[in-house]
């Protein structure tokens, strides 16, 4: 499964592709361009947790220079 956020032009928001898979009773969502993942009890929860993890990662001062093209 893949999901991609598509923000409006010039929104200042990066776009990442997320792959979601199941591991036991958990759903795991991973941003494919950067090594960040999260999990949840549903696909939606895993994606929401991944979005929050990405926000925290970039708020902590990590730049998009570390993102694979």
C-alpha positions as CSV (number, residue, x, y, z in Angstrom):
1,X,0.0,0.0,0.0
2,X,1.2,3.5,-0.7
3,X,-0.1,6.9,0.3
4,X,1.2,10.3,-0.6
5,X,0.4,13.7,0.9
6,X,0.0,16.3,-1.8
7,X,0.1,19.8,-0.3
8,X,-0.7,22.9,-2.4
9,X,1.9,24.8,-4.3
10,X,4.3,26.9,-2.3
11,X,2.8,25.6,1.0
12,X,6.2,25.0,2.5
13,X,5.3,21.4,3.2
14,X,7.4,18.5,2.0
15,X,5.7,15.5,0.3
16,X,6.7,11.9,1.1
17,X,5.5,8.6,-0.1
18,X,4.4,6.2,2.7
19,X,4.4,2.4,2.5
20,X,2.2,0.6,5.0
21,X,2.5,-3.1,5.9
22,X,1.2,-5.3,8.6
23,X,3.5,-6.8,11.3
24,X,1.4,-9.1,13.5
25,X,-1.4,-7.0,14.9
26,X,0.3,-3.7,14.1
27,X,0.3,-1.6,10.9
28,X,3.7,-0.1,10.1
29,X,4.0,3.1,8.0
30,X,7.4,4.1,6.6
31,X,8.4,7.1,4.6
32,X,10.3,5.7,1.6
33,X,12.5,8.8,1.0
34,X,13.7,9.1,4.5
35,X,14.4,6.5,7.2
36,X,11.4,7.3,9.5
37,X,8.6,4.9,10.4
38,X,5.8,4.6,12.9
39,X,3.1,2.1,13.8
40,X,-0.5,2.0,14.8
41,X,-3.4,-0.4,15.4
42,X,-5.0,0.7,12.1
43,X,-3.6,1.9,8.8
44,X,-5.0,5.3,9.4
45,X,-3.4,5.5,12.9
46,X,-0.1,4.3,11.5
47,X,-0.1,7.1,8.9
48,X,-1.2,9.7,11.4
49,X,1.7,8.7,13.7
50,X,4.1,8.7,10.8
51,X,3.0,12.3,9.9
52,X,3.6,13.4,13.5
53,X,7.0,11.7,13.5
54,X,8.0,13.5,10.3
55,X,6.8,16.8,11.7
56,X,8.8,16.3,14.9
57,X,11.9,15.2,12.9
58,X,11.9,18.4,10.8
59,X,11.0,20.6,13.8
60,X,14.0,19.3,15.6
61,X,16.2,20.9,13.0
62,X,16.8,18.1,10.6
63,X,16.9,19.4,7.0
64,X,15.6,18.0,3.8
65,X,19.2,17.6,2.7
66,X,19.1,14.1,4.2
67,X,16.1,13.1,2.0
68,X,16.9,10.7,-0.9
69,X,16.0,12.1,-4.3
